[in-house]
């Protein structure tokens, strides 16, 4: 995104997270490392070694990191040397060379000590180690750290036809802090002007030049692959048609017109006849494109069919898989950034498998908000490749700093003002050693600490954590402090104190002195009493 190769390690690591270590290796092999600074080169080496291990080649991964250590300048930061040696120890362990691994660990440079400056924070973090999390920190507001916000629409900017509290006001304030706005949507039906009109009805002060739709994205892809002015059969609404016309394509209505391509975007008026016409064209050699592959479309009554579900009909009939645009493909983020001249963007969205996954694939940090489809529980259980860099309740997260999560030597995580987060061996989340098994309300910083803990545990175990429904509130809301439940005292009908004891009836003809079955015990006691007297 910065016009250089500095994010190639992030892009490669994202492919690892998606289960594509081979693609990660391809990305790394194609990278010109001479343009990277030393820290970026080390990051590339670490990802490369890990990708080789993922491919079952720990020996190759060991050679890669060994070579890097051999050429690392003596003046290099000890932190870089420590990270390389730590990965070398991992590769040796994977190869069964545990004694050598232990020797490498023992030889790792000690952490630098500063005895001249006394800072209380050093004592507070004395047990913090160097374990990292996909979750990032920011000492200043994100609106000051990034030059643009790539904003999702439904679930982030609005909810159907309803406003989302703090959304518009936060975006407007972020602009005053230097953060541009680009709105990125998988909705291919609307034109940019129609999207801007809806945004302005909710006070976002948007222009069509800020809008990037999946229709525009797929039209750009087609312009790169098809001849100028090629014939295209369109299954889609006004937004898709306009995007294609602006790219110079000739739109046709029949397979008999011999189109070079068929492109499909969501069209609520689509029917069997139109779908069949598209299939006919593809059978005759037309290329197949889709604006996006969303399986569902959230509506008031539930999850309606999305474009991806309708695309599957043609795909099933023709056995041809389309080239897709939109999220989670990375291209739409790059084109949206170019649209507003941004070089250092942050993405904002509510859906993990589209908004966040696409941003990760594009090498763009993402902030997840809890105003749409995926809630805290889904975020804590998110797989690699779908984990946001920042967590917020709503769009106000753009205006705030984000504390970085800290890993402690006892295996716990903290973040800012959080309670202490940890995952049990059984995969149960805890805060201050209190197991979270029922629906619970927590603070935003505790949510961040739990995310770091949950993702670490999932990567180590191969399974997501066990997680209840979670509500997240601001740090200053006392409802977000998790406390141990009050102990439950079982009522004992046979133990009565005080006034209740006085209310018990005296034994009588209808009140047995002993419970059923205790008569034998009474007789035994009487017989042994005589023995005691004789003694």
C-alpha positions in Angstrom: 0.0 0.0 0.0 3.0 2.4 0.5 4.3 1.9 -3.1 7.2 -0.3 -2.0 7.7 -3.9 -0.7 7.5 -3.2 3.0 4.2 -5.1 3.5 5.3 -8.2 1.7 6.0 -10.1 4.9 2.5 -9.2 6.2 0.9 -10.3 2.9 2.9 -13.6 3.0 1.9 -14.2 6.6 -1.7 -13.6 5.7 -1.5 -16.4 3.1 0.0 -18.6 5.9 -3.0 -17.8 8.0 -5.3 -18.8 5.2 -3.6 -22.2 5.0 -1.6 -21.3 1.8 2.1 -21.6 2.8 3.0 -22.3 -0.8 1.6 -18.9 -1.8 3.5 -17.3 1.1 6.7 -18.7 -0.3 5.9 -17.4 -3.8 5.3 -13.9 -2.4 8.6 -14.0 -0.5 10.6 -15.3 -3.5 9.2 -12.5 -5.7 10.2 -9.8 -3.1 13.1 -7.5 -3.8 14.5 -7.5 -0.2 17.2 -4.9 -1.2 14.6 -2.2 -0.8 13.7 -3.2 2.7 15.2 -2.0 6.0 16.9 -4.5 8.3 13.8 -5.0 10.5 11.6 -5.7 7.5 14.2 -8.1 6.0 14.2 -10.0 9.3 10.4 -10.1 9.3 10.5 -11.6 5.8 13.0 -14.3 7.0 10.8 -15.2 9.9 7.7 -15.7 7.8 9.7 -17.6 5.1 11.1 -20.0 7.7 7.6 -20.5 9.2 6.1 -21.1 5.7 8.7 -23.8 5.0 7.9 -25.5 8.3 4.2 -25.4 7.4 5.1 -27.2 4.1 6.8 -29.9 6.1 10.3 -28.5 5.4 11.7 -27.5 8.8 15.2 -28.3 7.5 14.8 -25.6 4.8 13.3 -23.2 7.4 16.4 -23.8 9.6 18.8 -23.0 6.7 16.9 -19.8 6.0 17.2 -18.5 9.5 20.8 -19.7 9.9 21.8 -17.8 6.8 20.1 -14.7 8.1 22.0 -15.0 11.4 25.3 -15.4 9.6 25.0 -12.1 7.8 23.2 -10.1 10.5 25.5 -7.1 11.3 27.1 -7.1 14.7 25.6 -3.7 15.3 22.0 -5.0 14.7 19.4 -4.6 17.5 19.5 -7.5 19.9 15.8 -7.8 19.6 16.2 -8.8 15.9 18.9 -11.3 16.9 16.7 -12.7 19.7 13.7 -13.2 17.3 15.9 -15.0 14.7 17.4 -17.3 17.4 14.0 -18.1 18.8 12.8 -19.3 15.4 16.0 -21.2 14.9 15.3 -23.0 18.2 11.7 -23.8 17.0 13.1 -25.4 13.8 15.7 -27.4 15.7 13.0 -28.7 18.0 10.8 -29.7 15.1 13.8 -31.7 13.7 14.2 -33.5 17.1 17.5 -31.6 17.9 16.3 -30.5 21.3 19.8 -30.2 22.9 20.9 -27.8 20.1 17.7 -25.9 20.5 18.4 -25.5 24.2 21.9 -24.3 23.5 20.5 -21.6 21.1 18.0 -20.4 23.7 20.7 -20.2 26.3 22.9 -18.2 23.9 20.1 -15.6 23.1 21.1 -12.0 24.0 19.8 -10.8 27.3 17.3 -8.1 27.3 18.8 -4.7 27.7 18.5 -3.1 31.1 18.3 0.6 31.8 19.5 1.4 35.3 19.7 5.2 34.8 16.0 5.8 34.4 13.4 4.7 37.0 9.9 4.4 35.6 7.0 2.9 37.5 5.8 1.3 34.2 9.0 -0.9 34.3 7.9 -2.4 37.6 4.3 -2.8 36.5 5.5 -4.7 33.3 8.4 -6.5 34.9 6.9 -9.9 34.0 6.0 -8.9 30.4 7.7 -10.9 27.7 8.0 -10.5 24.0 5.2 -12.7 22.7 3.3 -10.8 20.0 -0.4 -10.8 19.1 -2.2 -10.0 15.8 -3.9 -7.3 17.9 -1.9 -4.1 17.7 -1.6 -1.0 19.8 -1.6 2.7 19.0 -0.5 5.4 21.4 -2.3 8.1 19.4 -5.8 8.0 17.8 -6.0 5.9 14.6 -7.2 9.0 12.8 -3.8 10.4 13.4 -1.9 7.3 12.5 -3.6 6.5 9.2 -4.4 8.7 6.3 -7.6 7.0 5.3 -10.4 4.8 6.6 -11.8 2.3 4.2 -15.3 2.0 5.6 -17.8 -0.8 5.1 -21.4 0.2 4.8 -24.1 -2.1 6.2 -23.3 -3.0 9.8 -20.6 -0.3 10.0 -21.9 3.0 8.6 -25.5 2.1 8.7 -27.8 -0.8 9.7 -30.3 -1.4 6.8 -32.1 1.9 6.7 -31.3 2.9 10.3 -28.4 5.1 11.6 -25.7 3.6 13.7 -24.9 5.7 16.8 -21.6 7.6 16.6 -20.9 6.4 13.0 -21.3 9.6 11.0 -20.1 11.9 13.7 -16.9 9.9 14.2 -16.1 9.8 10.5 -16.6 13.6 10.2 -14.4 14.2 13.2 -11.7 11.9 11.9 -11.6 14.0 8.7 -10.8 17.1 10.8 -7.8 15.0 12.2 -6.5 14.3 8.7 -8.1 11.0 7.9 -9.8 10.7 4.5 -12.9 8.6 4.0 -13.5 5.9 1.3 -16.7 3.8 1.5 -16.1 0.2 0.3 -19.1 -2.0 -0.4 -19.9 -5.4 -2.0 -23.3 -4.0 -3.1 -23.1 -3.9 -6.9 -26.7 -2.8 -7.4 -26.3 0.9 -6.5 -24.4 3.5 -8.4 -21.8 5.7 -6.5 -24.3 8.6 -6.5 -27.0 6.4 -5.0 -24.7 5.3 -2.2 -23.6 8.8 -1.5 -27.2 10.0 -1.4 -28.0 7.4 1.3 -24.9 8.3 3.3 -25.7 12.0 3.1 -29.2 11.2 4.4 -27.4 10.0 7.5 -25.0 13.0 7.7 -21.8 11.5 6.4 -21.1 14.3 3.9 -20.0 11.9 1.2 -19.4 12.4 -2.5 -19.6 9.8 -5.3 -15.8 10.1 -5.6 -15.5 8.5 -2.1 -17.4 5.4 -3.1 -15.8 2.1 -4.2 -18.3 -0.7 -5.1 -17.7 -4.3 -6.0 -19.2 -3.4 -9.4 -16.4 -0.9 -10.0 -13.8 -3.5 -8.8 -14.9 -6.2 -11.1 -15.1 -3.7 -14.0 -11.5 -2.8 -13.4 -10.5 -6.4 -13.4 -12.3 -7.1 -16.6 -10.7 -4.0 -18.2 -7.3 -5.5 -17.4 -8.2 -8.9 -19.0 -10.5 -8.2 -21.9 -10.1 -6.2 -25.1 -11.3 -2.6 -25.1 -14.9 -2.3 -26.1 -15.6 -6.1 -25.7 -19.1 -7.3 -25.6 -20.4 -8.3 -22.1 -23.6 -10.0 -21.1 -24.7 -8.5 -17.7 -26.7 -10.1 -14.9 -26.9 -7.2 -12.5 -28.4 -3.8 -11.6 -27.7 -0.2 -12.5 -24.5 0.0 -10.4 -22.9 -2.8 -12.4 -24.1 -1.6 -15.8 -22.8 1.9 -15.1 -19.4 0.6 -14.0 -19.0 -1.4 -17.2 -20.1 1.4 -19.4 -17.6 3.7 -17.8 -14.9 1.2 -18.7 -16.0 1.2 -22.4 -17.6 -2.2 -22.6 -20.5 -2.9 -25.0 -23.5 -4.4 -23.0 -25.5 -7.1 -24.8 -28.7 -8.9 -23.8 -28.3 -12.3 -25.4 -25.8 -15.2 -25.7 -26.5 -15.0 -29.4 -24.6 -11.7 -29.5 -21.5 -13.7 -28.8 -20.3 -11.8 -25.7 -16.7 -12.1 -24.6 -17.7 -12.3 -21.0 -20.6 -12.8 -18.6 -20.6 -10.8 -15.4 -22.9 -11.4 -12.5 -23.8 -9.0 -9.8 -26.8 -9.1 -7.4 -30.0 -8.4 -9.2 -33.3 -8.9 -7.3 -35.1 -9.2 -10.6 -33.0 -12.1 -11.9 -34.9 -15.2 -13.1 -34.4 -18.6 -14.7 -34.4 -17.1 -18.2 -31.6 -14.7 -17.4 -29.5 -17.2 -15.5 -29.9 -19.7 -18.4 -28.8 -17.0 -20.9 -25.7 -16.4 -19.0 -25.0 -20.2 -18.9 -25.5 -20.4 -22.7 -22.9 -17.7 -23.2 -20.3 -19.3 -20.9 -20.9 -22.7 -22.6 -20.0 -21.0 -25.9 -16.7 -19.7 -24.5 -17.5 -16.5 -22.7 -15.3 -15.7 -19.6 -17.2 -15.7 -16.3 -17.0 -12.9 -13.7 -18.8 -12.0 -10.5 -18.9 -8.8 -8.6 -18.6 -10.7 -5.3 -19.4 -14.1 -3.8 -21.3 -13.2 -0.7 -23.6 -16.2 0.1 -26.1 -14.1 2.1 -27.5 -10.6 2.3 -28.7 -9.5 5.7 -32.3 -8.2 5.6 -34.8 -7.4 8.4 -36.4 -10.9 8.2 -33.0 -12.8 8.2 -30.4 -13.8 5.8 -31.5 -13.5 2.1 -29.7 -15.0 -0.9 -26.6 -13.1 -1.7 -24.9 -12.8 -5.1 -22.7 -15.8 -4.4 -25.7 -18.1 -4.0 -27.0 -17.1 -7.4 -23.6 -17.3 -9.0 -23.5 -20.9 -7.8 -26.4 -21.7 -10.0 -24.5 -20.8 -13.2 -21.3 -22.3 -11.8 -23.0 -25.6 -11.1 -24.5 -25.7 -14.6 -21.4 -24.7 -16.5 -18.8 -26.1 -14.1 -16.9 -22.9 -14.5 -15.7 -20.9 -11.5 -15.9 -17.1 -11.9 -13.2 -14.6 -11.4 -14.5 -12.6 -8.5 -14.1 -9.0 -7.3 -15.3 -7.3 -4.1 -14.4 -8.4 -0.6 -12.6 -10.5 0.5 -10.5 -10.1 -2.6 -7.6 -7.7 -1.8 -7.9 -5.7 -5.0 -10.9 -3.7 -3.9 -8.9 -2.3 -0.9 -6.1 -1.2 -3.2 -8.4 0.4 -5.7 -10.4 2.2 -2.9 -7.1 3.6 -1.6 -6.1 4.8 -5.0 -9.6 6.4 -5.4 -8.8 8.9 -2.6 -5.1 9.0 -2.9 -4.4 7.1 0.3 -1.1 5.3 1.0 -1.5 4.3 4.6 -5.2 3.2 5.1 -7.0 1.3 7.9 -10.1 -0.8 7.0 -13.2 -0.8 9.2 -15.9 -3.4 9.1 -18.2 -5.8 11.0 -17.9 -9.1 9.0 -14.9 -11.3 9.5 -15.1 -13.4 6.4 -15.3 -10.3 4.1 -14.3 -7.0 5.6 -11.5 -8.3 7.9 -10.3 -11.2 5.7 -10.0 -9.0 2.7 -8.1 -6.3 4.6 -5.7 -8.9 5.9 -5.1 -10.4 2.4 -4.4 -6.8 1.1 -1.9 -6.1 3.9 -4.2 -3.4 5.4 -4.7 -3.2 9.2 -8.4 -3.6 10.1 -10.6 -2.4 12.9 -13.6 -4.5 13.8 -16.7 -2.9 15.2 -19.5 -4.6 17.1 -22.4 -2.8 15.3 -23.1 -5.4 12.7 -23.1 -9.1 11.9 -20.2 -10.6 13.9 -20.2 -10.0 17.6 -17.5 -10.4 20.3 -17.9 -14.2 20.5 -17.2 -14.7 16.8 -14.2 -12.3 17.0 -12.7 -14.3 19.9 -13.1 -17.5 17.9 -11.8 -16.0 14.6 -9.3 -18.1 12.6 -6.0 -16.9 11.3 -6.5 -14.6 8.3 -9.7 -13.1 9.8 -8.3 -11.4 12.9 -8.5 -7.6 13.1 -5.6 -5.5 14.2 -7.8 -3.2 16.3 -11.0 -3.8 18.3 -13.7 -1.2 19.0 -17.3 -1.0 20.1 -18.2 1.3 17.2 -16.7 3.9 14.9 -15.5 6.0 17.9 -12.5 3.6 17.8 -11.1 5.8 15.0 -10.8 8.7 17.4 -9.2 6.8 20.2 -5.8 5.3 21.1 -5.6 1.5 21.4 -3.5 -0.1 24.2 -1.3 -2.9 23.0 -1.9 -6.3 24.6 0.8 -7.6 26.9 1.8 -11.2 27.4 3.1 -12.1 30.9 5.5 -14.9 31.8 2.8 -16.7 33.7 0.9 -17.2 30.4 -1.7 -14.4 31.0 -2.6 -11.4 28.9 -3.5 -7.9 29.9 -4.4 -4.8 27.8 -4.7 -1.3 29.1 -7.2 -1.3 32.0 -8.2 -4.9 31.5 -8.7 -7.7 34.0 -6.2 -10.5 33.6 -7.1 -12.8 30.7 -6.2 -16.5 30.3 -7.5 -19.6 28.7 -7.7 -22.9 30.7 -6.4 -26.1 29.4 -9.9 -27.0 28.4 -10.2 -23.9 26.2 -12.4 -21.9 28.6 -11.8 -18.1 28.8 -11.1 -16.6 32.2 -10.8 -13.1 33.6 -9.1 -12.8 37.0 -9.3 -16.6 37.1 -13.1 -16.5 36.8 -14.3 -18.9 34.1 -16.6 -17.3 31.6 -19.2 -20.0 31.0 -22.4 -17.9 30.9 -23.4 -14.8 29.1 -21.2 -11.9 30.4 -20.5 -8.2 30.1 -16.9 -7.1 29.9 -14.9 -3.9 29.3 -13.4 -3.0 25.9 -9.9 -3.5 27.3 -10.7 -6.9 28.8 -12.2 -7.8 25.4 -8.9 -7.0 23.8 -6.9 -9.0 26.3 -9.3 -12.0 25.8 -8.8 -11.7 22.1 -5.0 -12.0 22.4 -5.4 -14.9 24.8 -8.0 -16.7 22.7 -6.0 -16.4 19.4 -2.8 -17.6 21.1 -4.6 -20.6 22.5 -6.3 -21.4 19.2 -3.0 -21.3 17.3 -1.4 -23.7 19.8 -4.3 -26.1 20.1 -5.8 -26.0 16.6 -9.2 -25.3 18.0 -11.2 -22.1 18.9 -11.9 -21.3 22.5 -15.1 -22.1 24.3 -16.9 -18.8 24.5 -20.3 -17.6 25.8 -22.2 -14.6 24.4 -20.3 -11.5 25.4 -21.4 -7.9 25.6 -18.7 -5.2 25.5 -19.0 -1.8 27.2 -16.7 1.2 27.7 -13.9 0.9 30.3 -15.7 3.4 32.6 -18.8 1.3 32.7 -18.8 -0.6 36.0 -21.0 -3.3 34.4 -17.8 -4.4 32.5 -16.0 -5.6 35.6 -16.4 -9.4 35.9 -16.7 -10.6 39.5 -17.0 -14.1 41.0 -20.6 -15.2 41.5 -21.9 -15.2 45.1 -21.7 -18.7 46.6 -25.0 -20.5 46.7 -25.9 -22.0 50.1 -28.1 -25.0 49.8 -31.1 -25.0 52.1 -31.0 -27.8 54.7 -34.4 -28.8 55.9 -33.0 -30.8 58.8 -31.0 -27.8 60.2 -33.1 -25.0 61.6 -32.0 -22.1 63.7 -33.5 -19.3 65.7 -37.2 -18.6 65.7 -37.8 -21.3 63.1 -36.6 -23.9 65.6 -39.2 -22.7 68.2 -41.9 -23.3 65.7 -41.2 -27.1 65.5 -43.9 -29.2 67.1 -43.1 -31.3 70.2 -42.8 -35.0 69.6 -46.2 -36.7 70.2 -48.1 -39.7 69.1 -48.1 -38.5 65.5 -44.5 -37.3 65.6 -41.9 -40.1 65.7 -38.8 -39.6 67.8 -36.7 -41.3 65.1 -36.8 -41.3 61.3 -38.1 -44.5 59.7 -35.5 -47.3 60.1 -33.9 -45.8 63.2 -35.8 -47.9 65.8 -33.0 -50.6 65.7 -30.5 -47.9 66.6 -32.6 -46.9 69.6 -32.6 -50.5 70.9 -28.9 -50.8 70.4 -28.2 -47.7 72.4 -30.4 -49.0 75.3 -28.5 -52.3 75.4 -25.1 -50.7 75.4 -26.1 -48.4 78.2 -26.2 -51.4 80.6 -22.7 -52.4 79.6 -21.4 -48.9 80.3 -22.9 -49.1 83.9 -21.2 -52.5 84.5 -17.9 -51.1 83.4 
